[in-house]
């Protein structure tokens, strides 16, 4: 599992599966990202574009992270997601976690 945090922009990239097999390690990574969120940051951005295995444990991890962030007055946005992640979030009615696509200039 490889995860990289960049505190300057409150962004975390997950380069591992988000399944029951990886849940314990990812939980620690996400808890660390929440606690390391710079003071005044409103959003933790997750890049899940390299996550190709994603199951209900991944959904639970995202919901727990969102809850922890809400307790701190912050939010969770998935700024990039592999198809498996997008499909699962849609299926579970959690598409709101996906950050809106940037608007193109007219």
Chimera marker file (.cmm) of the C-alpha trace (Angstrom):
<marker_set name="trace">
<marker id="1" x="0.000" y="0.000" z="0.000" r="1" g="1" b="0" radius="0.5"/>
<marker id="2" x="1.309" y="3.409" z="-0.924" r="1" g="1" b="0" radius="0.5"/>
<marker id="3" x="-0.348" y="6.596" z="0.219" r="1" g="1" b="0" radius="0.5"/>
<marker id="4" x="1.067" y="10.085" z="-0.123" r="1" g="1" b="0" radius="0.5"/>
<marker id="5" x="-0.153" y="13.191" z="1.647" r="1" g="1" b="0" radius="0.5"/>
<marker id="6" x="0.457" y="16.773" z="0.647" r="1" g="1" b="0" radius="0.5"/>
<marker id="7" x="-0.612" y="18.952" z="3.597" r="1" g="1" b="0" radius="0.5"/>
<marker id="8" x="-0.264" y="22.192" z="1.622" r="1" g="1" b="0" radius="0.5"/>
<marker id="9" x="-3.342" y="21.390" z="-0.430" r="1" g="1" b="0" radius="0.5"/>
<marker id="10" x="-4.991" y="18.874" z="1.933" r="1" g="1" b="0" radius="0.5"/>
<marker id="11" x="-4.868" y="16.155" z="-0.686" r="1" g="1" b="0" radius="0.5"/>
<marker id="12" x="-4.378" y="12.408" z="-0.238" r="1" g="1" b="0" radius="0.5"/>
<marker id="13" x="-3.772" y="9.919" z="-3.016" r="1" g="1" b="0" radius="0.5"/>
<marker id="14" x="-4.585" y="6.290" z="-2.329" r="1" g="1" b="0" radius="0.5"/>
<marker id="15" x="-2.632" y="3.846" z="-4.474" r="1" g="1" b="0" radius="0.5"/>
<marker id="16" x="-4.103" y="0.664" z="-3.017" r="1" g="1" b="0" radius="0.5"/>
<marker id="17" x="-7.261" y="-1.363" z="-3.134" r="1" g="1" b="0" radius="0.5"/>
<marker id="18" x="-10.022" y="-0.257" z="-0.806" r="1" g="1" b="0" radius="0.5"/>
<marker id="19" x="-11.344" y="-3.648" z="0.234" r="1" g="1" b="0" radius="0.5"/>
<marker id="20" x="-11.782" y="-5.618" z="3.437" r="1" g="1" b="0" radius="0.5"/>
<marker id="21" x="-8.228" y="-6.946" z="3.018" r="1" g="1" b="0" radius="0.5"/>
<marker id="22" x="-6.720" y="-3.441" z="3.125" r="1" g="1" b="0" radius="0.5"/>
<marker id="23" x="-9.219" y="-1.768" z="5.456" r="1" g="1" b="0" radius="0.5"/>
<marker id="24" x="-7.121" y="-1.699" z="8.646" r="1" g="1" b="0" radius="0.5"/>
<marker id="25" x="-4.104" y="-0.052" z="7.038" r="1" g="1" b="0" radius="0.5"/>
<marker id="26" x="-6.204" y="2.400" z="5.059" r="1" g="1" b="0" radius="0.5"/>
<marker id="27" x="-8.168" y="3.337" z="8.158" r="1" g="1" b="0" radius="0.5"/>
<marker id="28" x="-4.940" y="4.423" z="9.835" r="1" g="1" b="0" radius="0.5"/>
<marker id="29" x="-3.887" y="6.360" z="6.734" r="1" g="1" b="0" radius="0.5"/>
<marker id="30" x="-7.224" y="8.197" z="6.610" r="1" g="1" b="0" radius="0.5"/>
<marker id="31" x="-7.255" y="8.921" z="10.351" r="1" g="1" b="0" radius="0.5"/>
<marker id="32" x="-3.733" y="10.344" z="10.034" r="1" g="1" b="0" radius="0.5"/>
<marker id="33" x="-4.849" y="12.521" z="7.096" r="1" g="1" b="0" radius="0.5"/>
<marker id="34" x="-7.800" y="13.882" z="9.084" r="1" g="1" b="0" radius="0.5"/>
<marker id="35" x="-5.686" y="14.684" z="12.137" r="1" g="1" b="0" radius="0.5"/>
<marker id="36" x="-2.962" y="16.262" z="9.969" r="1" g="1" b="0" radius="0.5"/>
<marker id="37" x="-5.427" y="18.523" z="8.161" r="1" g="1" b="0" radius="0.5"/>
<marker id="38" x="-4.057" y="22.060" z="8.479" r="1" g="1" b="0" radius="0.5"/>
<marker id="39" x="-5.993" y="24.431" z="10.738" r="1" g="1" b="0" radius="0.5"/>
<marker id="40" x="-8.659" y="26.228" z="8.761" r="1" g="1" b="0" radius="0.5"/>
<marker id="41" x="-8.753" y="23.707" z="5.917" r="1" g="1" b="0" radius="0.5"/>
<marker id="42" x="-12.314" y="23.086" z="4.846" r="1" g="1" b="0" radius="0.5"/>
<marker id="43" x="-11.794" y="20.063" z="2.587" r="1" g="1" b="0" radius="0.5"/>
<marker id="44" x="-9.742" y="16.890" z="2.434" r="1" g="1" b="0" radius="0.5"/>
<marker id="45" x="-9.400" y="15.941" z="-1.216" r="1" g="1" b="0" radius="0.5"/>
<marker id="46" x="-9.011" y="12.242" z="-2.029" r="1" g="1" b="0" radius="0.5"/>
<marker id="47" x="-7.507" y="11.059" z="-5.274" r="1" g="1" b="0" radius="0.5"/>
<marker id="48" x="-8.782" y="7.518" z="-5.799" r="1" g="1" b="0" radius="0.5"/>
<marker id="49" x="-7.912" y="7.282" z="-9.489" r="1" g="1" b="0" radius="0.5"/>
<marker id="50" x="-5.548" y="4.342" z="-8.845" r="1" g="1" b="0" radius="0.5"/>
<marker id="51" x="-8.066" y="2.359" z="-6.767" r="1" g="1" b="0" radius="0.5"/>
<marker id="52" x="-9.337" y="-0.469" z="-8.953" r="1" g="1" b="0" radius="0.5"/>
<marker id="53" x="-10.715" y="-2.783" z="-6.244" r="1" g="1" b="0" radius="0.5"/>
<marker id="54" x="-13.356" y="-1.098" z="-4.134" r="1" g="1" b="0" radius="0.5"/>
<marker id="55" x="-15.988" y="-2.808" z="-2.010" r="1" g="1" b="0" radius="0.5"/>
<marker id="56" x="-18.350" y="-1.971" z="0.836" r="1" g="1" b="0" radius="0.5"/>
<marker id="57" x="-15.359" y="-1.694" z="3.187" r="1" g="1" b="0" radius="0.5"/>
<marker id="58" x="-14.085" y="1.148" z="1.011" r="1" g="1" b="0" radius="0.5"/>
<marker id="59" x="-17.483" y="2.819" z="1.281" r="1" g="1" b="0" radius="0.5"/>
<marker id="60" x="-17.382" y="2.426" z="5.074" r="1" g="1" b="0" radius="0.5"/>
<marker id="61" x="-13.902" y="3.980" z="5.175" r="1" g="1" b="0" radius="0.5"/>
<marker id="62" x="-15.097" y="6.986" z="3.184" r="1" g="1" b="0" radius="0.5"/>
<marker id="63" x="-18.172" y="7.429" z="5.374" r="1" g="1" b="0" radius="0.5"/>
<marker id="64" x="-16.117" y="7.225" z="8.575" r="1" g="1" b="0" radius="0.5"/>
<marker id="65" x="-13.654" y="9.751" z="7.166" r="1" g="1" b="0" radius="0.5"/>
<marker id="66" x="-16.468" y="12.075" z="6.129" r="1" g="1" b="0" radius="0.5"/>
<marker id="67" x="-17.957" y="11.839" z="9.636" r="1" g="1" b="0" radius="0.5"/>
<marker id="68" x="-14.583" y="12.591" z="11.282" r="1" g="1" b="0" radius="0.5"/>
<marker id="69" x="-14.074" y="15.581" z="9.012" r="1" g="1" b="0" radius="0.5"/>
<marker id="70" x="-17.586" y="16.879" z="9.681" r="1" g="1" b="0" radius="0.5"/>
<marker id="71" x="-16.814" y="16.773" z="13.407" r="1" g="1" b="0" radius="0.5"/>
<marker id="72" x="-13.905" y="19.142" z="12.637" r="1" g="1" b="0" radius="0.5"/>
<marker id="73" x="-15.996" y="21.407" z="10.409" r="1" g="1" b="0" radius="0.5"/>
<marker id="74" x="-14.392" y="20.065" z="7.229" r="1" g="1" b="0" radius="0.5"/>
<marker id="75" x="-15.624" y="18.049" z="4.249" r="1" g="1" b="0" radius="0.5"/>
<marker id="76" x="-14.447" y="15.158" z="2.109" r="1" g="1" b="0" radius="0.5"/>
<marker id="77" x="-14.287" y="15.375" z="-1.691" r="1" g="1" b="0" radius="0.5"/>
<marker id="78" x="-13.200" y="12.610" z="-4.021" r="1" g="1" b="0" radius="0.5"/>
<marker id="79" x="-11.448" y="14.649" z="-6.721" r="1" g="1" b="0" radius="0.5"/>
<marker id="80" x="-10.467" y="11.734" z="-8.926" r="1" g="1" b="0" radius="0.5"/>
<marker id="81" x="-11.871" y="8.230" z="-8.940" r="1" g="1" b="0" radius="0.5"/>
<marker id="82" x="-11.400" y="5.024" z="-10.880" r="1" g="1" b="0" radius="0.5"/>
<marker id="83" x="-14.511" y="3.569" z="-12.502" r="1" g="1" b="0" radius="0.5"/>
<marker id="84" x="-14.939" y="0.992" z="-9.710" r="1" g="1" b="0" radius="0.5"/>
<marker id="85" x="-15.053" y="3.778" z="-7.117" r="1" g="1" b="0" radius="0.5"/>
<marker id="86" x="-17.454" y="5.956" z="-9.118" r="1" g="1" b="0" radius="0.5"/>
<marker id="87" x="-19.754" y="3.001" z="-9.769" r="1" g="1" b="0" radius="0.5"/>
<marker id="88" x="-19.838" y="1.975" z="-6.095" r="1" g="1" b="0" radius="0.5"/>
<marker id="89" x="-20.488" y="5.527" z="-4.891" r="1" g="1" b="0" radius="0.5"/>
<marker id="90" x="-23.345" y="5.845" z="-7.392" r="1" g="1" b="0" radius="0.5"/>
<marker id="91" x="-24.753" y="2.466" z="-6.317" r="1" g="1" b="0" radius="0.5"/>
<marker id="92" x="-24.710" y="3.430" z="-2.622" r="1" g="1" b="0" radius="0.5"/>
<marker id="93" x="-26.227" y="6.868" z="-3.309" r="1" g="1" b="0" radius="0.5"/>
<marker id="94" x="-23.009" y="8.662" z="-2.354" r="1" g="1" b="0" radius="0.5"/>
<marker id="95" x="-22.254" y="10.462" z="-5.609" r="1" g="1" b="0" radius="0.5"/>
<marker id="96" x="-22.208" y="13.713" z="-3.603" r="1" g="1" b="0" radius="0.5"/>
<marker id="97" x="-18.752" y="12.690" z="-2.353" r="1" g="1" b="0" radius="0.5"/>
<marker id="98" x="-17.456" y="13.118" z="-5.890" r="1" g="1" b="0" radius="0.5"/>
<marker id="99" x="-16.175" y="16.653" z="-6.401" r="1" g="1" b="0" radius="0.5"/>
<marker id="100" x="-17.814" y="18.440" z="-9.310" r="1" g="1" b="0" radius="0.5"/>
<marker id="101" x="-15.803" y="18.442" z="-12.513" r="1" g="1" b="0" radius="0.5"/>
<marker id="102" x="-14.031" y="21.755" z="-13.178" r="1" g="1" b="0" radius="0.5"/>
<marker id="103" x="-15.922" y="23.958" z="-15.582" r="1" g="1" b="0" radius="0.5"/>
<marker id="104" x="-14.296" y="24.602" z="-18.930" r="1" g="1" b="0" radius="0.5"/>
<marker id="105" x="-13.963" y="28.241" z="-20.058" r="1" g="1" b="0" radius="0.5"/>
<marker id="106" x="-16.597" y="29.241" z="-22.614" r="1" g="1" b="0" radius="0.5"/>
<link id1="1" id2="2" r="1" g="1" b="0" radius="0.2"/>
<link id1="2" id2="3" r="1" g="1" b="0" radius="0.2"/>
<link id1="3" id2="4" r="1" g="1" b="0" radius="0.2"/>
<link id1="4" id2="5" r="1" g="1" b="0" radius="0.2"/>
<link id1="5" id2="6" r="1" g="1" b="0" radius="0.2"/>
<link id1="6" id2="7" r="1" g="1" b="0" radius="0.2"/>
<link id1="7" id2="8" r="1" g="1" b="0" radius="0.2"/>
<link id1="8" id2="9" r="1" g="1" b="0" radius="0.2"/>
<link id1="9" id2="10" r="1" g="1" b="0" radius="0.2"/>
<link id1="10" id2="11" r="1" g="1" b="0" radius="0.2"/>
<link id1="11" id2="12" r="1" g="1" b="0" radius="0.2"/>
<link id1="12" id2="13" r="1" g="1" b="0" radius="0.2"/>
<link id1="13" id2="14" r="1" g="1" b="0" radius="0.2"/>
<link id1="14" id2="15" r="1" g="1" b="0" radius="0.2"/>
<link id1="15" id2="16" r="1" g="1" b="0" radius="0.2"/>
<link id1="16" id2="17" r="1" g="1" b="0" radius="0.2"/>
<link id1="17" id2="18" r="1" g="1" b="0" radius="0.2"/>
<link id1="18" id2="19" r="1" g="1" b="0" radius="0.2"/>
<link id1="19" id2="20" r="1" g="1" b="0" radius="0.2"/>
<link id1="20" id2="21" r="1" g="1" b="0" radius="0.2"/>
<link id1="21" id2="22" r="1" g="1" b="0" radius="0.2"/>
<link id1="22" id2="23" r="1" g="1" b="0" radius="0.2"/>
<link id1="23" id2="24" r="1" g="1" b="0" radius="0.2"/>
<link id1="24" id2="25" r="1" g="1" b="0" radius="0.2"/>
<link id1="25" id2="26" r="1" g="1" b="0" radius="0.2"/>
<link id1="26" id2="27" r="1" g="1" b="0" radius="0.2"/>
<link id1="27" id2="28" r="1" g="1" b="0" radius="0.2"/>
<link id1="28" id2="29" r="1" g="1" b="0" radius="0.2"/>
<link id1="29" id2="30" r="1" g="1" b="0" radius="0.2"/>
<link id1="30" id2="31" r="1" g="1" b="0" radius="0.2"/>
<link id1="31" id2="32" r="1" g="1" b="0" radius="0.2"/>
<link id1="32" id2="33" r="1" g="1" b="0" radius="0.2"/>
<link id1="33" id2="34" r="1" g="1" b="0" radius="0.2"/>
<link id1="34" id2="35" r="1" g="1" b="0" radius="0.2"/>
<link id1="35" id2="36" r="1" g="1" b="0" radius="0.2"/>
<link id1="36" id2="37" r="1" g="1" b="0" radius="0.2"/>
<link id1="37" id2="38" r="1" g="1" b="0" radius="0.2"/>
<link id1="38" id2="39" r="1" g="1" b="0" radius="0.2"/>
<link id1="39" id2="40" r="1" g="1" b="0" radius="0.2"/>
<link id1="40" id2="41" r="1" g="1" b="0" radius="0.2"/>
<link id1="41" id2="42" r="1" g="1" b="0" radius="0.2"/>
<link id1="42" id2="43" r="1" g="1" b="0" radius="0.2"/>
<link id1="43" id2="44" r="1" g="1" b="0" radius="0.2"/>
<link id1="44" id2="45" r="1" g="1" b="0" radius="0.2"/>
<link id1="45" id2="46" r="1" g="1" b="0" radius="0.2"/>
<link id1="46" id2="47" r="1" g="1" b="0" radius="0.2"/>
<link id1="47" id2="48" r="1" g="1" b="0" radius="0.2"/>
<link id1="48" id2="49" r="1" g="1" b="0" radius="0.2"/>
<link id1="49" id2="50" r="1" g="1" b="0" radius="0.2"/>
<link id1="50" id2="51" r="1" g="1" b="0" radius="0.2"/>
<link id1="51" id2="52" r="1" g="1" b="0" radius="0.2"/>
<link id1="52" id2="53" r="1" g="1" b="0" radius="0.2"/>
<link id1="53" id2="54" r="1" g="1" b="0" radius="0.2"/>
<link id1="54" id2="55" r="1" g="1" b="0" radius="0.2"/>
<link id1="55" id2="56" r="1" g="1" b="0" radius="0.2"/>
<link id1="56" id2="57" r="1" g="1" b="0" radius="0.2"/>
<link id1="57" id2="58" r="1" g="1" b="0" radius="0.2"/>
<link id1="58" id2="59" r="1" g="1" b="0" radius="0.2"/>
<link id1="59" id2="60" r="1" g="1" b="0" radius="0.2"/>
<link id1="60" id2="61" r="1" g="1" b="0" radius="0.2"/>
<link id1="61" id2="62" r="1" g="1" b="0" radius="0.2"/>
<link id1="62" id2="63" r="1" g="1" b="0" radius="0.2"/>
<link id1="63" id2="64" r="1" g="1" b="0" radius="0.2"/>
<link id1="64" id2="65" r="1" g="1" b="0" radius="0.2"/>
<link id1="65" id2="66" r="1" g="1" b="0" radius="0.2"/>
<link id1="66" id2="67" r="1" g="1" b="0" radius="0.2"/>
<link id1="67" id2="68" r="1" g="1" b="0" radius="0.2"/>
<link id1="68" id2="69" r="1" g="1" b="0" radius="0.2"/>
<link id1="69" id2="70" r="1" g="1" b="0" radius="0.2"/>
<link id1="70" id2="71" r="1" g="1" b="0" radius="0.2"/>
<link id1="71" id2="72" r="1" g="1" b="0" radius="0.2"/>
<link id1="72" id2="73" r="1" g="1" b="0" radius="0.2"/>
<link id1="73" id2="74" r="1" g="1" b="0" radius="0.2"/>
<link id1="74" id2="75" r="1" g="1" b="0" radius="0.2"/>
<link id1="75" id2="76" r="1" g="1" b="0" radius="0.2"/>
<link id1="76" id2="77" r="1" g="1" b="0" radius="0.2"/>
<link id1="77" id2="78" r="1" g="1" b="0" radius="0.2"/>
<link id1="78" id2="79" r="1" g="1" b="0" radius="0.2"/>
<link id1="79" id2="80" r="1" g="1" b="0" radius="0.2"/>
<link id1="80" id2="81" r="1" g="1" b="0" radius="0.2"/>
<link id1="81" id2="82" r="1" g="1" b="0" radius="0.2"/>
<link id1="82" id2="83" r="1" g="1" b="0" radius="0.2"/>
<link id1="83" id2="84" r="1" g="1" b="0" radius="0.2"/>
<link id1="84" id2="85" r="1" g="1" b="0" radius="0.2"/>
<link id1="85" id2="86" r="1" g="1" b="0" radius="0.2"/>
<link id1="86" id2="87" r="1" g="1" b="0" radius="0.2"/>
<link id1="87" id2="88" r="1" g="1" b="0" radius="0.2"/>
<link id1="88" id2="89" r="1" g="1" b="0" radius="0.2"/>
<link id1="89" id2="90" r="1" g="1" b="0" radius="0.2"/>
<link id1="90" id2="91" r="1" g="1" b="0" radius="0.2"/>
<link id1="91" id2="92" r="1" g="1" b="0" radius="0.2"/>
<link id1="92" id2="93" r="1" g="1" b="0" radius="0.2"/>
<link id1="93" id2="94" r="1" g="1" b="0" radius="0.2"/>
<link id1="94" id2="95" r="1" g="1" b="0" radius="0.2"/>
<link id1="95" id2="96" r="1" g="1" b="0" radius="0.2"/>
<link id1="96" id2="97" r="1" g="1" b="0" radius="0.2"/>
<link id1="97" id2="98" r="1" g="1" b="0" radius="0.2"/>
<link id1="98" id2="99" r="1" g="1" b="0" radius="0.2"/>
<link id1="99" id2="100" r="1" g="1" b="0" radius="0.2"/>
<link id1="100" id2="101" r="1" g="1" b="0" radius="0.2"/>
<link id1="101" id2="102" r="1" g="1" b="0" radius="0.2"/>
<link id1="102" id2="103" r="1" g="1" b="0" radius="0.2"/>
<link id1="103" id2="104" r="1" g="1" b="0" radius="0.2"/>
<link id1="104" id2="105" r="1" g="1" b="0" radius="0.2"/>
<link id1="105" id2="106" r="1" g="1" b="0" radius="0.2"/>
</marker_set>
